[in-house]
Amino acid sequence: MRDDRTQTTGFIMADQTRTISAKARKAIHVEELPEDILLKVSSLIKRILDND
């Protein structure tokens, strides 16, 4: 899903969820995710987890 409201590029692999230490990856906070995208991704992850 391409969205011009964000500066971050790439995609969310909702079916590849796992716990990864942000500190170990040296991740930095760049921006907030628009709420409608967050809700869509959260819904997809919930559907995936409910099917396991």
N, CA, C and O atoms as a CHARMM CRD file, in Angstrom:
* protein
*
  208
    1    1 MET  N      0.84700  -1.16600   0.00000 PROA 1      0.00000
    2    1 MET  CA     0.00000   0.00000   0.00000 PROA 1      0.00000
    3    1 MET  C      0.89800   1.23600   0.00000 PROA 1      0.00000
    4    1 MET  O      1.67200   1.43400   0.93700 PROA 1      0.00000
    5    2 ARG  N      0.80900   2.04000  -1.00100 PROA 2      0.00000
    6    2 ARG  CA     1.57500   3.27900  -1.10800 PROA 2      0.00000
    7    2 ARG  C      0.77500   4.39500  -0.46300 PROA 2      0.00000
    8    2 ARG  O     -0.43000   4.51500  -0.68700 PROA 2      0.00000
    9    3 ASP  N      1.44600   5.21200   0.33600 PROA 3      0.00000
   10    3 ASP  CA     0.75200   6.28200   1.02400 PROA 3      0.00000
   11    3 ASP  C      1.62700   7.52900   1.00500 PROA 3      0.00000
   12    3 ASP  O      2.75200   7.49900   1.50400 PROA 3      0.00000
   13    4 ASP  N      1.13700   8.60700   0.44700 PROA 4      0.00000
   14    4 ASP  CA     1.90500   9.84100   0.34200 PROA 4      0.00000
   15    4 ASP  C      1.94300  10.65100   1.64100 PROA 4      0.00000
   16    4 ASP  O      2.58600  11.69800   1.69800 PROA 4      0.00000
   17    5 ARG  N      1.25900  10.17000   2.67900 PROA 5      0.00000
   18    5 ARG  CA     1.26400  10.89200   3.94900 PROA 5      0.00000
   19    5 ARG  C      2.50700  10.60200   4.78700 PROA 5      0.00000
   20    5 ARG  O      2.74200  11.26600   5.79600 PROA 5      0.00000
   21    6 THR  N      3.29900   9.61900   4.37700 PROA 6      0.00000
   22    6 THR  CA     4.47100   9.24000   5.15000 PROA 6      0.00000
   23    6 THR  C      5.74000   9.41100   4.33200 PROA 6      0.00000
   24    6 THR  O      5.71500   9.35000   3.10300 PROA 6      0.00000
   25    7 GLN  N      6.85400   9.62800   5.03300 PROA 7      0.00000
   26    7 GLN  CA     8.12600   9.72300   4.33900 PROA 7      0.00000
   27    7 GLN  C      8.81800   8.36000   4.26800 PROA 7      0.00000
   28    7 GLN  O      9.72700   8.16200   3.46100 PROA 7      0.00000
   29    8 THR  N      8.39100   7.43600   5.10200 PROA 8      0.00000
   30    8 THR  CA     8.97400   6.10400   5.13600 PROA 8      0.00000
   31    8 THR  C      8.49800   5.29900   3.93500 PROA 8      0.00000
   32    8 THR  O      7.32100   5.34500   3.57500 PROA 8      0.00000
   33    9 THR  N      9.41800   4.56000   3.31500 PROA 9      0.00000
   34    9 THR  CA     9.05100   3.70800   2.18800 PROA 9      0.00000
   35    9 THR  C      9.20400   2.25100   2.59900 PROA 9      0.00000
   36    9 THR  O      9.85800   1.94100   3.59500 PROA 9      0.00000
   37   10 GLY  N      8.60900   1.38200   1.84100 PROA 10     0.00000
   38   10 GLY  CA     8.68300  -0.04300   2.14300 PROA 10     0.00000
   39   10 GLY  C      7.30500  -0.60400   2.38200 PROA 10     0.00000
   40   10 GLY  O      6.30600  -0.04600   1.92800 PROA 10     0.00000
   41   11 PHE  N      7.25400  -1.71500   3.10200 PROA 11     0.00000
   42   11 PHE  CA     5.96700  -2.34100   3.36700 PROA 11     0.00000
   43   11 PHE  C      5.99900  -3.04500   4.70600 PROA 11     0.00000
   44   11 PHE  O      7.06400  -3.32700   5.25700 PROA 11     0.00000
   45   12 ILE  N      4.82000  -3.32200   5.21500 PROA 12     0.00000
   46   12 ILE  CA     4.67400  -4.03000   6.48200 PROA 12     0.00000
   47   12 ILE  C      4.36800  -5.48400   6.16200 PROA 12     0.00000
   48   12 ILE  O      3.38600  -5.79200   5.48700 PROA 12     0.00000
   49   13 MET  N      5.21900  -6.37000   6.65200 PROA 13     0.00000
   50   13 MET  CA     5.00800  -7.80300   6.42200 PROA 13     0.00000
   51   13 MET  C      4.20900  -8.34800   7.60600 PROA 13     0.00000
   52   13 MET  O      4.76900  -8.92500   8.53800 PROA 13     0.00000
   53   14 ALA  N      2.88800  -8.15300   7.55100 PROA 14     0.00000
   54   14 ALA  CA     2.01300  -8.50300   8.67200 PROA 14     0.00000
   55   14 ALA  C      2.05500  -9.99100   8.99100 PROA 14     0.00000
   56   14 ALA  O      1.78300 -10.38300  10.12600 PROA 14     0.00000
   57   15 ASP  N      2.38600 -10.82000   8.01800 PROA 15     0.00000
   58   15 ASP  CA     2.45600 -12.25800   8.26800 PROA 15     0.00000
   59   15 ASP  C      3.83000 -12.69100   8.76900 PROA 15     0.00000
   60   15 ASP  O      4.07200 -13.88700   8.93500 PROA 15     0.00000
   61   16 GLN  N      4.72400 -11.75600   9.01000 PROA 16     0.00000
   62   16 GLN  CA     6.07100 -12.05400   9.47900 PROA 16     0.00000
   63   16 GLN  C      6.32700 -11.42400  10.84800 PROA 16     0.00000
   64   16 GLN  O      7.42300 -10.93200  11.11700 PROA 16     0.00000
   65   17 THR  N      5.30800 -11.44200  11.70900 PROA 17     0.00000
   66   17 THR  CA     5.46100 -10.81600  13.02100 PROA 17     0.00000
   67   17 THR  C      6.36800 -11.65100  13.90700 PROA 17     0.00000
   68   17 THR  O      6.30800 -12.88100  13.90300 PROA 17     0.00000
   69   18 ARG  N      7.19600 -10.97100  14.65600 PROA 18     0.00000
   70   18 ARG  CA     8.04700 -11.60500  15.65300 PROA 18     0.00000
   71   18 ARG  C      8.60700 -10.49800  16.52800 PROA 18     0.00000
   72   18 ARG  O      8.56600  -9.32100  16.16700 PROA 18     0.00000
   73   19 THR  N      9.12100 -10.88400  17.66500 PROA 19     0.00000
   74   19 THR  CA     9.69500  -9.90600  18.56100 PROA 19     0.00000
   75   19 THR  C     11.16200  -9.72900  18.21300 PROA 19     0.00000
   76   19 THR  O     11.94900 -10.67500  18.25800 PROA 19     0.00000
   77   20 ILE  N     11.51100  -8.51000  17.86800 PROA 20     0.00000
   78   20 ILE  CA    12.89700  -8.17700  17.56300 PROA 20     0.00000
   79   20 ILE  C     13.25000  -6.94300  18.37800 PROA 20     0.00000
   80   20 ILE  O     12.49900  -5.96700  18.39700 PROA 20     0.00000
   81   21 SER  N     14.37000  -6.98600  19.03600 PROA 21     0.00000
   82   21 SER  CA    14.79000  -5.85600  19.84300 PROA 21     0.00000
   83   21 SER  C     15.13400  -4.66200  18.96000 PROA 21     0.00000
   84   21 SER  O     16.04700  -4.72500  18.13700 PROA 21     0.00000
   85   22 ALA  N     14.39600  -3.58100  19.14300 PROA 22     0.00000
   86   22 ALA  CA    14.68700  -2.35500  18.39500 PROA 22     0.00000
   87   22 ALA  C     16.08100  -1.85000  18.75100 PROA 22     0.00000
   88   22 ALA  O     16.77900  -1.29500  17.90200 PROA 22     0.00000
   89   23 LYS  N     16.48300  -2.04000  19.99400 PROA 23     0.00000
   90   23 LYS  CA    17.81800  -1.61200  20.42500 PROA 23     0.00000
   91   23 LYS  C     18.90300  -2.41700  19.71100 PROA 23     0.00000
   92   23 LYS  O     19.90400  -1.85900  19.26300 PROA 23     0.00000
   93   24 ALA  N     18.69900  -3.73500  19.60800 PROA 24     0.00000
   94   24 ALA  CA    19.67900  -4.58200  18.92800 PROA 24     0.00000
   95   24 ALA  C     19.79000  -4.23400  17.45100 PROA 24     0.00000
   96   24 ALA  O     20.86500  -4.34800  16.86300 PROA 24     0.00000
   97   25 ARG  N     18.68300  -3.81100  16.84800 PROA 25     0.00000
   98   25 ARG  CA    18.68900  -3.43100  15.43400 PROA 25     0.00000
   99   25 ARG  C     19.14700  -1.99500  15.23000 PROA 25     0.00000
  100   25 ARG  O     19.31600  -1.54100  14.09800 PROA 25     0.00000
  101   26 LYS  N     19.35000  -1.27300  16.35100 PROA 26     0.00000
  102   26 LYS  CA    19.72500   0.14800  16.29600 PROA 26     0.00000
  103   26 LYS  C     18.68000   0.95100  15.51100 PROA 26     0.00000
  104   26 LYS  O     19.00800   1.83900  14.72400 PROA 26     0.00000
  105   27 ALA  N     17.41800   0.60500  15.75500 PROA 27     0.00000
  106   27 ALA  CA    16.30400   1.28800  15.08400 PROA 27     0.00000
  107   27 ALA  C     16.12500   2.68600  15.65300 PROA 27     0.00000
  108   27 ALA  O     16.40900   2.94000  16.82300 PROA 27     0.00000
  109   28 ILE  N     15.65200   3.57600  14.81300 PROA 28     0.00000
  110   28 ILE  CA    15.34400   4.93600  15.25400 PROA 28     0.00000
  111   28 ILE  C     13.89000   5.24900  14.89700 PROA 28     0.00000
  112   28 ILE  O     13.35000   4.72500  13.92200 PROA 28     0.00000
  113   29 HSD  N     13.27600   6.10200  15.69500 PROA 29     0.00000
  114   29 HSD  CA    11.89800   6.51900  15.43000 PROA 29     0.00000
  115   29 HSD  C     11.93400   7.58300  14.34800 PROA 29     0.00000
  116   29 HSD  O     12.63000   8.58800  14.49500 PROA 29     0.00000
  117   30 VAL  N     11.20500   7.38400  13.27600 PROA 30     0.00000
  118   30 VAL  CA    11.19700   8.31500  12.15200 PROA 30     0.00000
  119   30 VAL  C      9.89700   9.10600  12.11200 PROA 30     0.00000
  120   30 VAL  O      9.91900  10.32600  11.95600 PROA 30     0.00000
  121   31 GLU  N      8.77700   8.42800  12.25100 PROA 31     0.00000
  122   31 GLU  CA     7.48300   9.09900  12.15600 PROA 31     0.00000
  123   31 GLU  C      6.38800   8.20800  12.70600 PROA 31     0.00000
  124   31 GLU  O      6.59000   7.01400  12.93000 PROA 31     0.00000
  125   32 GLU  N      5.23000   8.80000  12.92100 PROA 32     0.00000
  126   32 GLU  CA     4.05300   8.06600  13.37500 PROA 32     0.00000
  127   32 GLU  C      3.32300   7.48900  12.16900 PROA 32     0.00000
  128   32 GLU  O      3.29100   8.09500  11.09800 PROA 32     0.00000
  129   33 LEU  N      2.74900   6.32900  12.35600 PROA 33     0.00000
  130   33 LEU  CA     1.94400   5.69900  11.31700 PROA 33     0.00000
  131   33 LEU  C      0.54000   6.29800  11.35700 PROA 33     0.00000
  132   33 LEU  O     -0.05100   6.38800  12.43300 PROA 33     0.00000
  133   34 PRO  N     -0.01100   6.70900  10.21200 PROA 34     0.00000
  134   34 PRO  CA    -1.39300   7.22000  10.21600 PROA 34     0.00000
  135   34 PRO  C     -2.34300   6.17800  10.82700 PROA 34     0.00000
  136   34 PRO  O     -2.20400   4.98000  10.58000 PROA 34     0.00000
  137   35 GLU  N     -3.28700   6.64200  11.60900 PROA 35     0.00000
  138   35 GLU  CA    -4.15900   5.74200  12.36500 PROA 35     0.00000
  139   35 GLU  C     -4.90800   4.75000  11.48600 PROA 35     0.00000
  140   35 GLU  O     -5.07000   3.59400  11.87700 PROA 35     0.00000
  141   36 ASP  N     -5.36900   5.16600  10.30900 PROA 36     0.00000
  142   36 ASP  CA    -6.12100   4.24000   9.46400 PROA 36     0.00000
  143   36 ASP  C     -5.23500   3.08100   8.98200 PROA 36     0.00000
  144   36 ASP  O     -5.71100   1.95300   8.85100 PROA 36     0.00000
  145   37 ILE  N     -3.97400   3.35000   8.72300 PROA 37     0.00000
  146   37 ILE  CA    -3.05900   2.27400   8.30700 PROA 37     0.00000
  147   37 ILE  C     -2.77300   1.36000   9.49700 PROA 37     0.00000
  148   37 ILE  O     -2.75400   0.13800   9.35300 PROA 37     0.00000
  149   38 LEU  N     -2.54900   1.95500  10.67700 PROA 38     0.00000
  150   38 LEU  CA    -2.31000   1.15800  11.88300 PROA 38     0.00000
  151   38 LEU  C     -3.48000   0.21600  12.15500 PROA 38     0.00000
  152   38 LEU  O     -3.27600  -0.95400  12.48100 PROA 38     0.00000
  153   39 LEU  N     -4.71000   0.72600  12.02200 PROA 39     0.00000
  154   39 LEU  CA    -5.88700  -0.10800  12.26300 PROA 39     0.00000
  155   39 LEU  C     -5.98900  -1.24000  11.24600 PROA 39     0.00000
  156   39 LEU  O     -6.35400  -2.36100  11.59900 PROA 39     0.00000
  157   40 LYS  N     -5.66800  -0.95200   9.99300 PROA 40     0.00000
  158   40 LYS  CA    -5.72000  -1.97700   8.95700 PROA 40     0.00000
  159   40 LYS  C     -4.68600  -3.06900   9.22800 PROA 40     0.00000
  160   40 LYS  O     -4.99900  -4.25700   9.14700 PROA 40     0.00000
  161   41 VAL  N     -3.46900  -2.67200   9.54600 PROA 41     0.00000
  162   41 VAL  CA    -2.41000  -3.65100   9.83100 PROA 41     0.00000
  163   41 VAL  C     -2.74200  -4.45200  11.08300 PROA 41     0.00000
  164   41 VAL  O     -2.57000  -5.67000  11.10700 PROA 41     0.00000
  165   42 SER  N     -3.21900  -3.76900  12.12500 PROA 42     0.00000
  166   42 SER  CA    -3.59400  -4.46400  13.36500 PROA 42     0.00000
  167   42 SER  C     -4.68000  -5.50500  13.09900 PROA 42     0.00000
  168   42 SER  O     -4.64000  -6.60500  13.64900 PROA 42     0.00000
  169   43 SER  N     -5.64000  -5.15600  12.26300 PROA 43     0.00000
  170   43 SER  CA    -6.71200  -6.07800  11.91400 PROA 43     0.00000
  171   43 SER  C     -6.16700  -7.29700  11.16900 PROA 43     0.00000
  172   43 SER  O     -6.58200  -8.42500  11.43600 PROA 43     0.00000
  173   44 LEU  N     -5.25100  -7.07500  10.24700 PROA 44     0.00000
  174   44 LEU  CA    -4.64800  -8.19000   9.50800 PROA 44     0.00000
  175   44 LEU  C     -3.86900  -9.11800  10.43600 PROA 44     0.00000
  176   44 LEU  O     -3.97600 -10.34000  10.33300 PROA 44     0.00000
  177   45 ILE  N     -3.08500  -8.53300  11.33900 PROA 45     0.00000
  178   45 ILE  CA    -2.31200  -9.34800  12.28200 PROA 45     0.00000
  179   45 ILE  C     -3.24600 -10.14400  13.17300 PROA 45     0.00000
  180   45 ILE  O     -2.99600 -11.32400  13.42100 PROA 45     0.00000
  181   46 LYS  N     -4.31700  -9.53000  13.66200 PROA 46     0.00000
  182   46 LYS  CA    -5.28300 -10.24700  14.50500 PROA 46     0.00000
  183   46 LYS  C     -5.89400 -11.41900  13.75300 PROA 46     0.00000
  184   46 LYS  O     -6.03100 -12.50700  14.31200 PROA 46     0.00000
  185   47 ARG  N     -6.26300 -11.21300  12.49300 PROA 47     0.00000
  186   47 ARG  CA    -6.83900 -12.31100  11.68500 PROA 47     0.00000
  187   47 ARG  C     -5.82900 -13.44100  11.50300 PROA 47     0.00000
  188   47 ARG  O     -6.19500 -14.61500  11.56200 PROA 47     0.00000
  189   48 ILE  N     -4.58100 -13.09900  11.28500 PROA 48     0.00000
  190   48 ILE  CA    -3.53700 -14.12600  11.12200 PROA 48     0.00000
  191   48 ILE  C     -3.36500 -14.91100  12.40400 PROA 48     0.00000
  192   48 ILE  O     -3.31300 -16.14100  12.37800 PROA 48     0.00000
  193   49 LEU  N     -3.27600 -14.21200  13.53600 PROA 49     0.00000
  194   49 LEU  CA    -3.07400 -14.88800  14.82700 PROA 49     0.00000
  195   49 LEU  C     -4.28500 -15.70300  15.23900 PROA 49     0.00000
  196   49 LEU  O     -4.13100 -16.75900  15.85000 PROA 49     0.00000
  197   50 ASP  N     -5.48600 -15.24100  14.92000 PROA 50     0.00000
  198   50 ASP  CA    -6.69800 -15.98200  15.26200 PROA 50     0.00000
  199   50 ASP  C     -6.81700 -17.27800  14.47100 PROA 50     0.00000
  200   50 ASP  O     -7.49400 -18.20700  14.91300 PROA 50     0.00000
  201   51 ASN  N     -6.17900 -17.35600  13.32400 PROA 51     0.00000
  202   51 ASN  CA    -6.24400 -18.56700  12.50700 PROA 51     0.00000
  203   51 ASN  C     -5.22300 -19.61700  12.89900 PROA 51     0.00000
  204   51 ASN  O     -5.27800 -20.73900  12.39700 PROA 51     0.00000
  205   52 ASP  N     -4.29000 -19.28300  13.78800 PROA 52     0.00000
  206   52 ASP  CA    -3.26600 -20.25700  14.20400 PROA 52     0.00000
  207   52 ASP  C     -3.75700 -21.16200  15.29400 PROA 52     0.00000
  208   52 ASP  O     -3.01900 -22.03300  15.75400 PROA 52     0.00000
